Amino acid sequence: MRNPLPISDDEREAKAAFHALDLDRDGNEILVGLSREESEWLLCYNRDYAGPPRVRATKEDRAKAKAIREKHNVARLLALGRKTSGIALQ
């Protein structure tokens, strides 16, 4: 792996267990289905706004986070389905 995401080993292990990590064509670690930029943005957003609200995210950032999470989850579930079924989807 050329450029790991800025997450702890425990977080990496948990994400790997949920098939949430991948490598892009340049060898950068990413969240499945996302670009490196989207992956880093979502990780920062989750760190900044998870848990008790210190500062509320803007409406635009909440909408962006929702769209990126949906993109990631759809890609993750499709990849997992391909792995478990052995079906190659085009």
Steps between C-alpha positions, in 0.01 A plus 500: 500500500649828389299751701287373792197692621550697823323250727611296798591133470181411692288709265674343197433153639132578558458651153678203343263262679209683332674494161510879505860552384659473159796630303469739207699453180790699649519276808337753735274359769140615451153425625337264250330685216648838589788708373788575735368855541148377586643241741707758689214751504256246644746384766561861607127573500430194713770597750385861520128434535462152653395472860375786712456809285770754570449693180217423264581414141354722233199382306718471190760287681230271643357451150848437356579247775172320440565475124858378549392243763230368267749472213744314728238264643355408161849426362594305813186285486537437127863395548405276790220344295741426216745338741240280668310400186791461265311703239703742292293813444595731217 
